[in-house]
Amino acid sequence: MTSSWFRAKQLFQSAIQRPIERREDFVRRNAESTEDAEHVLRMLDQHQGDAGFLESPLSVERPANLAIQNIDGFEIQHVIGRGGMGTVYQAIQSQPYRLVALKVMRHDLYLGDAIVRRFERESDLLAKLTHPGIAHVYQSGTVVIENESRPWFAMELVNDGTLRDLIRSAEPNPEPSSRSSPCVATLTLEQKLNIIQQLARAVAYAHQQGVIHRDLKPANILIEVETDSAHQSDPSSSNSSPEDPIITKIVDFGIAAWMNPDNAREQLTLTEDILGTLNYMSPERIVGQSESNDPRIDVYSLGVISFELLTGELPHDRGSEALATTIKNIDHEVPKRLSETRINCPSDLDLIVGKAMANDLHQRYASAEEYLLDLQRMIDGRPVKARAPSSVYRLRRYLQRNRILATSAVSTILALSIGMIVAVWNANNAAQSAAAASYEAEKANAVNSFFTNDLLVRVIAGQTNPDAQRPFVDSVDVVEKQVTAMYRERPLIHAAIRNELGTIYYSCGAFQKAAKQYSIAKSIWQQSLGIKHPDTLKAISNLAQTQLSLGPTEETESLLRQAFELRTEVLGPTDEATLRSLNNLAEFLRRKERFEEAEQLFLSGLETQRQHLGASDKTTLTTAANLGSLYVAQNKIDKALTLHRSCYRDAKRTLGADHPLALQTGVRYVQTLDRAKKYELAESEMAPILAQYFSNGDDEALIIPHRLMARIFRHQDRDELARDHLNKALTIATAGNDEQNIRRIERDLERLDR
């Protein structure tokens, strides 16, 4: 039998060098016997037809003569499918009673030691991989078939088909089905991404356990549609709903390999064999230039599967080529990009899938976990690792992140377009209302047009030209010089543009420039609309807030009181703008160490805010955090800790851990922990905050977190770690020419030296 096996293998290797339509004739002419010919033809069918672990479990008629009738404890029902190594049956297990998939080594397969060992190790390996995305093995053993002992194992049964069936459901003439499976054409991009993430999680788990699958493909991925109870109980409903979640299960670890070289003697395949399916096999595996224990093999397959699920087609088609031709052309192969297909997908997704399928394994993601993380970054609207982090790209992703927009410099673009028309000032009759609404609409349109057609165009041009790159603020300066000429004939719109430019400068920390813009806006609006108009009060409040950042003065207090008192009169004491003004005035008093006045204002404002805005509102959280800082200044550390801890927890829960307000309240909480000498807790709380700042990609924002972490380490006498953080902060400050922070960091370093 051994010589027959090798003759068949040689004939198979010769046959696959020939065009598909000529292979059968070649085999029948060159085979030594009809039995050998049939054996090789089955091998060719397997090679051409994707040879999955489980073929589609559809049309499962019970054959008249099964190769196996029963196994102790299992009642065989019918064949589900046949793969390269085993036949899979649906069976009923008696103890415990349940339906299972029973995989038995094929009775027509040569029983070499390596083949048996591979099959048995597959069941052992699956039994060790306990993950919801990997099919679970229940039991294993051996059974005698035709006087030969054959290994088998029973695993969970998944009856809704394979991912291959799902992808092919969109073809003009899909394979017939005896049951209703989902159709890929009905899936949304979100659902497809969910499937891809499930697969990546399962593969990442296998990698963490030291296992490389090496044969990932849609036919080796079972799917299960979780229908809700109402849907299941409706006898008239036989189809799965597009909204029903699709669960995936990876199977067939028959040619898997251990990642750890120390387990080389336990490898599940012979390293000289080319095993797998060409369309999903990485280029280096095809040409034999990679080690079998490199996880990037699976990353490539995940990329191809993702491409096929998203588009319904392969990025390349190697199935029509002979193996020798594929190997010859592999260096010149360029996988198709998602953007080259008919689907409309995010540009980041195009880059992520393209990176996973990179021909050069060094350009690929290092693991399935990295692939999964980049997908999540894209879904969260963050810069992805697959893209070079250019300034323009970061700016665009910054604008797309809605939670960040709430406090970003250019949030006005969206805020104006959806909110400004609602604010109609003190309209006493229909005519006044119409005029006010017309003004608000004109203002919103003009500001949106200015940002879109003037400011952003200028900023992007300043970032994309490598010969003339300029800082963001410098780009704003260029546009600011043109504003007076652009809006000389429209003073109210001119004031609105100045006010929003002030917000841009303020967010960039350019407080002197911001104050100038707010002063111009205040002057124009007050002259045209009066001191009590909401726009005038907005400019007054913004100017006062900016002066507070520059250093509290008597003029600052006058402006803050004016804004608070007039907003209370015009808008009412519970209006959100009024409550913001109250917080700003109280914060001024805190900084001037007028603690009793400040505490009284904070407490009254906090009570009103919790009642009318809610405990998790951003204004409420800001007031509570400021009150906590007041308690720190009064050395009431326990009160401060309680407030800062609750603020941080509420901000993370409501806004997300990456929101600026959550990060700011987190920093205050850690600062208070440091004051309370709870250094270990401060360090553990600060670590994820620092990581989040780093993930957000804003280098300048890292200065304060680095300095705070350095302070915590210094208080623990861990001077080298403290110095490392200070040096990182100094590098950032120096790169940004931030003289104020440079001086502060140098003083921190001097404390270390002392």
N, C-alpha and C positions, 0 to 999 in steps of 0.2 A: 504493500500500500504506500510505503514511503516513496518509492521511485515513481509511482503513479502521481502522487501529489506534486513532486518537483517537475514532472513532465507537464502537468497541468499549469503550474505556475509559470514555466518558461513559455508555454503556448499563449497564456494570458498576456504576458509582458510583450510578446511579439504582436498579438492581435490589437492591443490598444495603440500601436503605432500607426494603424491603418484607419482610413475614413470609416465612420460608423456604419455606413450602408454596405461595406465590404467585409466587415468583421465576421459575421456568421459564416459566410461562404469560406473564408480563410480558415476558420476553426474546423469546420467539418472536413475540409480537404486535408488538413494537417494532423488531426487528432488520430491517435493509434486505435481508438475504439469509440463507439457511440457513447459509452458511459463517460469517457474523458471529454468528449465534445460537449455533452450536456452539462458537465461540471464547469467547464470553462465558460460556456454561454451564461450560466447562472452568475458566475463571477463578473462577467461583462455587464449583465443587467444591473447588478448591484453597483458597479462602478458608474454606469451612465445614469442610473435612476435615483441618485442621492442616498440610497442604501441606509435608511434611517434605522434607529433602534426600534421605533414603532412606526410602521406605515399608518396611514389613516385608518382609524378603527371603524370606518364606515363600510356599509355593505358586508356585514360580518356573517355570512351564511356558514353554517356548521358543515365542515367537510365530511364526506361519507366515512373516511378512514383517517382519523387523527393518528399521528405518529405515537402519541401517548394517550392512554385512556383515562388514567387517574394516578394520583399521588396520594399517599396516606394523609388524610386530613384535608384534602382538597378535591372538589368535584369539578372536573374540566368541563367547560361549557362550549367554547368555540375559539378559533384562532383569531387573535386581534391583528397580528402582523408578523412579518419575518424580517430579520435584520441580518447583518453580516455574520454574527456568531450564534444567534439564538432565535427560537420561535417563541412568540409571546401569546399566551392564552388568557382568556378571561376565565376565572375560576371562582368557586365559592369555598371559602375556608370555613371549616366547621367550628373550630375553637380558637379564637372567638369567631362568631358568625359574621362574615363580611365578604364583600366582593373584592377580589385582588387581581392584579396582573401577575401571571406566573411565567417567568422566563426560563426556558429549558434549552440547553445547548442543542443545536441542530443535530438530528440523527444522521444527516448526510455529510457532516463535517469531519474532516480527518482529526483524530484525537491525539495530536502531538502533545508532549508535556507542556510546551510553551502556551498552546491554545487553551488547554484545560486550566493552567495556572492563571492565565489572563482572565478567563471567565470567573473563576473562583475569587480572584482578588477584586474583581469588579463588585461582587456582592459584599465582600468584606469592607471595601472602601465606602460603598454607598451606605452601609450600616453605620459607619463612623461619621458621615456627614449629616448632621441633624440641622437642617435649615428648611424653612417653609418653601423655598424656591428650588429645592432638590428632592426628587421622589424618594420616599422613605422605604427601606427594606424591612420586612417583617420577619422573614424566616428563610433558611436556605438548607440544602441537602443534596442528595444524589438519588437518581432513579435509573433502573435498568431498562434500556431500550435496545432491542435486537441484540441481546446478550452483551451489551456494553453499558458500563456505568456512566451516566451523564449527570453533570451538576445542574442544579436549578436554584432559583430563589424567587420568593414571592414579595411583591412590593405593592404600594398603594395604587389603586386603579384610578386613572383619570380618563374620563369617557368623552370629553368634548373635542377630541382630535389633537392635532399638533399645530404648531405655529406655521408649518409648511402648508397645512390645509387652509389656515386663516389667510395667508398671503395669496394663495392660489384661488381663493373664493372670488376675487375680483376679475379673474380671467374670463374671456368670452364664453368658454365651455368648461366650467369647473368640474372637478370629479364629482360623480353622483354621491348623494348623501342620504342615509336613511334617517337622519335626525337633523334638527335645525341647529347649525353652528353659526356663530357670528360671522359677518362679512366684513372684510377689512375696509371696504369702501364706506362703511357706515361709521368707522372709528374716527374720532377727532384727533388732531395733533396731540392734544393733552393725553388722550388715552394711549396713543402709540408711545409717547414718551414714558408713560407709566409702565408699559410693558418692558421697554428698554431698560428702565431703572431697576425693575424687578430682576431682570436677567443679570445686570451688572452687579447687583447686591449678592445674588447667589454665587456668581463666579468669584467675586471678591472674597466671599466667605470661604470658598474652596481654596483659593490662593492662601488665605490666612491659615488654613489647615495644612498647607504644604502640597496641595494637589493642583496639577494643571490638567484641564479636561482634554485639550488637543483635538477634539472633534465636535466643536460647537457648530450647530447648523439648525435651521428651523425644524427639520424632521426629528431632531433629538430634543425638542422642547415641547412638552405637552401643555395643553391649555385647558383651563376649567373656568366656566362662566358661572359666577355667583349670582344667581337670580334672587330677588327679594321674595319674601314669603308670600306677598300678595300675588306676585307674578306666578309663583309656583303653584298656588292653590287655584288658579283660574284654569278650568279644564279647556276653555276655548282658546287659550294662549299656548301655542307650541313653539313659538320663536323666542329666542333670547332678545332682550331689549338692548339697543345700543348703549344705554346707560349702565347696564349690568357690568360690574368690574370683571376683568379677565385676569385670572391667576395663572402664572406660569410655573412649570416644574421641569427642571433639567434632568435628563436621563442619559443613559449609555456612557458610562465611564470606562468602557472596555479598552480603550487605548490611552487612558490617562497615564500621567507620569508624576512621580514625586518631585517636588521642587528642590528638596534637600539632596545635594550630591551624595551624602552619607548613606542614602537609601538606594544607591545605584543598583545594588543586588536585588532590590525589590521592585525595580521598574516594571511597569505593567505591559511594556511592549519591547520589542527588540529594536535597538536604536538604528539599525541599518535599514529597517523596513520603512517604506513611505506609506503610512496609513492615514486615513482621513478622507475628506471629500474636497476635490480640487478647488471648487468655487469658493470655499470658505477657509482654505488653507493659506497660511501666510507665505509670502514668497521665499523667505529663508528656509522654511520647512520643505518646500517643494524642491529646492535646489540642494538641500542637505547641508546648509551652512549655519544652522542654529542648534543649540543644545535643546534637548527635549524638555528641560526643566525651566524654560524662560516663560514667565507669565505673559509676555507680550505676544506670544503665539495666540493666546485666548483673546487678548485685546483686539487683534486684527479680525478674528472671527466675529467678535461682538460688533465691530464696525460694519462688516459686511451684512450681518443680520439686521442691524439698525437701518442701513441703507435700503435693504430689500423690503423691510416692513414699512418704511416711510414712503417708498416710491412704487413698490410692486415689481421692481426689476432689480437685476444684479448690477453692481458697478463694473463688472466684466463678465464674460462668459467663457470659462475655460473648458466647459463640458464638451464643446464641439471640436476641441483640439486633442491630438494625441499627446501623451505625457511628454514625449521628447520635444514636441513643438512648444508645449507650455514652458518647459524648462529653458528652452532656447530663447523664448521671447520674454521671460519673466523680468529681466533687467530693464526692458523697454516699456513694460506695462505701466500705464498710468490709470488708476481707478477713476471712474467717472465721479464727478462731484454732484452733490444734491442740487446745486444751483444749475446744473446742466440738464436736469429733468424737468418735467412739466409741473412738478409740485411747487408751491410757494411756501418756503420755509424761512425761518430766521437765519440771518447770515452767520450768527454764532453757531447754530446747529450744523450748518454746512462745514464750518471749520472744525468743530469737535469730531464729527464723524470722519472727516477727511484726515484728521490727525490720528484717529484710531486705525485707519486703513493705510497709513504711510508705508510705502515700500521699504524704506529704511527703518528697521526696528528701533534705532536710536532716536528717531523722530517721533515715535509712537508714545502713547502714555505708558508709563512704566508698569502699571497694574490696572486691573479692572476698577479698583477703588478710585484711582486718579480719574479714570474715565467717568465714573459715577459722580465724583465731586464736581467735575467741570460741567456736567449736565445740570447739576443742581445750581451751580453758579449762574448758568444761563437762565434757568427757570426763575431764579431770584432776582434777575436783572443785574447781576454783578459782572465785572470784567472776567472773561474766561481765560484760562491758561493757554488755550489753543491759539489765541490771538496775541500778537505783539502788542504790549500795552502802550500804544501811542497816545499822545495827549488828546487828540481828536476823539479817539475811541473812548477814552475814559470820560471825556466830557459828555459824549452821547449817552453812554451807559449811566452816568450820573443823572442826566435829565430824565432817563426812563425809570428810575427807581422812585416810585411815588412816595415812599415813606421819607426818603431823604429830602424830597422836594419841599416838604413842609417847612424846612428851615434853610434851604439853599438860596444862593444869591438869585437864581433865575426862576424861583418858584412862581414869581409873579406872572410868568407867561401863562401857566395853567390857571392860577388863582383868579386872574382877571377874567379869563374867558368863561369861567363857570360861575363866578360869584359877584362880580361888580354890579351887574345890572339889577341885582336884587336890592341893592342899597339905594333907596330913594329918600332923599333928605326932607323930612318934615313937610311933606306935601299935604296942603290943606284942602285942595280941590282937584278935580280931574285935570284941569289945564296945567296946574303945577306938577302933578304927577307925570303927565305926559312929557313935559319939558325936562323934568329931572331924569326920567327914564331915557330920554333921547340923549342927554348929556352923558349918562353912565354908559350907554351903548357906544357912543362915539369915543369915549375915553378908553373903553376896553379894546375896541378895534384898533385905535391908534397905538396903544401901548403894545398890543400883540404884534402889530405890523412893525413897530420899531425894533422890538427884540428879534423877531424872525428875519426881517429883511435888512436890518442895519447892524445891530450889535452882534448877533451870532455869526452872521456871514463874516464880519470883520474878525471876530475871535478865531473862528475856524481857519480863516486864511492866515492868520498870524501863527497858528500852530502847525499847519501842514507844509508851509514853505520852509525847508530846512536851512535855507540861506538867510531867512529873515524871521526866525522864531522870536517871539517876544512873550514876556509874562502876561498872564491874563489881565491883570490890572492895567498894564500898559496899553493893551488892545482897547480896554474900556476908555482910557484917557483919550485915545484918538477919536473915538465916536463922540465922547462928551463935548469936545471942542466944537462940534458941528451942530449941537442941539439947538442953540439959540437961533442960528440962521434957519434951521429946518422948521422951527415952530414959532417964529416971530409973530405970525399973523393969527396964531391960535393959542393965546396965553394959558387957558385952562388946561389944554392938552400939554403945553410946555411944562406946566407945573407937575402934571402927572408923570411925565417922563423924568423930570428931575427927581421926584420922590422915589421912583423905582431905581434910578441910577444910584441914589443914596443907599438903597437896600443892597445893591450889588457891592458897592464899596464897603459898607458895613460888614457884610458877610466875608469879605476878603481881609478884614482887619485894617482897612485904610480909613480910619475914623475921621481924620481931618478932612479928607475928600468927601466923605459921607456927610459930614456936618455942613459943608458948603452947599451940597445939593439940596439937603433938607431946608436950609435957610432960604434958598431961592424959591423952593416950592411953597414954603410957608408964606413968604412975602406976597407972591402972586395970588395964591388962593385967598389969603386974608383980605387983600385989596379988592378982589373980584367977588368973593362969595361971603365974606364976613367971618368974624372970629369964631362963630358958633357952628359953622358948617363942618360936617364930619371929616371932609378932606383937610380942612385947615387944622382941625384937632389932631388928625393923623400926622400931619407934618410937624406939629408942635411936639407931639409925643415922641416921634422918631428923632427929632433934633435933641430933645432932652435925654433920650436913651443913649444917643451917640456921645453927648457931652459927659454923661455918667461914665462911659467907657474911657473917655479921655482923662477923667479926674473930676470928681464932684466939686462944683462951685456954687456960689449963691444964685447965679443965673440958672444953673441946672435945677436947683430946687424950685425956683419961680416957675420955670417951664413945666416941671413935673406936676406941681400943684395946680397950675392953670389947666393942664390937660385933664387931670383927675376931676377937678371941680366942675369944669364945663361939660365933660362927658357924663358926669353924674346928672347934671341938669338937663342936658339935651337927650342923652340916650337912656338914662335911668341907671340906678345903682347896681342892677343885676346884669347889665349888658356886658358881654365878654370884653369889649374894648375898654369899658370902664374898669373892669376888674384887672385888666392888664396894667392900666395906669396906676391903680392902687398898688399893685405889686412893685412897679417901678419906683414909686415914691417911697414905699417902705424899704426897698433895697437901698435907695439913696441914704435914708436915715440910718440904716445899719452900717453902711460904709463910713458915715460921719460919726459913728459910735453913739448915736442918740437911740440907745437900745430900747428904752421903755416906749417911746413913740413908735419905733419900728415894730416892736412886738405887738402893740395894740392894733396897728394897721394890718399886720400879717394875719393875726388871729381872726379879726373881723372879716377880712377878705377871704380867708380860707374857709370859714364857715359858710359864707355866701356861695363861694365857688363849688364846694362839695354839694350844696343844696341845689344849685341851678345848673352847674356844668357837669357834675359828677366827680367822683374821687379820682378817676383815671384820666380826666381831661388834661391836656398839656398845660393849660394855664394853672390849673389846680396843682399839678405836680411841681411846676416851677415855683409857685408860692410856697408850697410845703418844703421844697428843697432849700429855698432862701431862708425860711424860718429856721430850718435845721442849722444852717450856717450861722444864723444869729445866735442860736444856743451854743454853738461851738465858741463864738467870740465871747460869750458870757461864761464859758467853761462849764456849761450844763451838758456834759458829754453824753450822759445817759439819754436825755431827751433828744439830743441831736442824733444819736445812733438810731433811736426808734423811728424818727421821721425819715432819715436818710435811707434806712433799710427798706421801709415800706415804699418810699418813692421809687427806689431802684427796682424793687420787685414789680410794682404796678406798671412802671414804664416798660420794662422788658415784656411783661405779659400782654400789655395793650398795644404797644408800638413795635415790638420786636427788639431783639438784642442788638441789632445793628443801627437802630435809630439814634440820631445825634443826642436827643434828650435822654434816652436810656443810657447812653455812654457817659453823658455829663453827670447825670445823677449817680451813676456807678462810681465815677471818679470822686464825687463828693463823699459818698459812703465810705470808700476806701480811705480817703483823707481823714475822715472821722475815726475810722478804726485805727489808723496810725496814731492819731492824737490820744486815743484810748489805750495805746500801747498793746493792742491786739495784733501784733506783727504777723504772726503766722496766718491768721484769718485774713488779714489785709493782703498778704501775698497771694493766697489762694483765690481771693475774690478779684484781685487785680489781673491775674494771668489771663483769664478769658477776655477781659476788657481790652487789654493790650493786644491780644490776638485779633480781636474784632476791629480795632483801629487799623491794624496792619492790613487786614483783609479788605477794608474799605478803600485802600490805595491812596489815602491822602497823607503824604509824608509829613506835612507841617503839623497836622493834628496829632502826630505821635510825640511831639516834644513834651507836652505836659504828662502824658502817661509814662514816658521814659523817666522823666524827672521824679515822678511819684514813686515808681518802682525802685529807683535808685535810693530814694529817701528811706523806703521800707528796709532795703538791704543794709543801708548804713546804720540804721537803728538796731540791726541784728549783728553788727560788726562783720558783715560779709562785704568787705570793702571792694574786692575785685569785681564782684557782680555789680555793685553800685557804680563803679567806675566804667564798666562796660556799657551800662545803660546811659550814663551821662555822655560818654563819647559818641554814642549813637545819636543822642539828642543834639549834641554839638555839631555833628556832621550835617544834620538836617538844617539846623539854624544857620550854619555857615553857607550852605548851598542856597538858602533863601535870603541871604544877606539880612537876617533878622537880628539887628544889633541888640535890641532889648533882651531877647532870650539868650543871646551869646553871653552877655554880661551875667545873667542869672546862672547859667550853667557853669561858667567859669568860677563863680562864687561857690557853687555846690562842690566843684572839684577841689577848691581850696580847703573847704571844710574836711574833705576826705584826707587831704595831705596833712592837716593838723592833727 
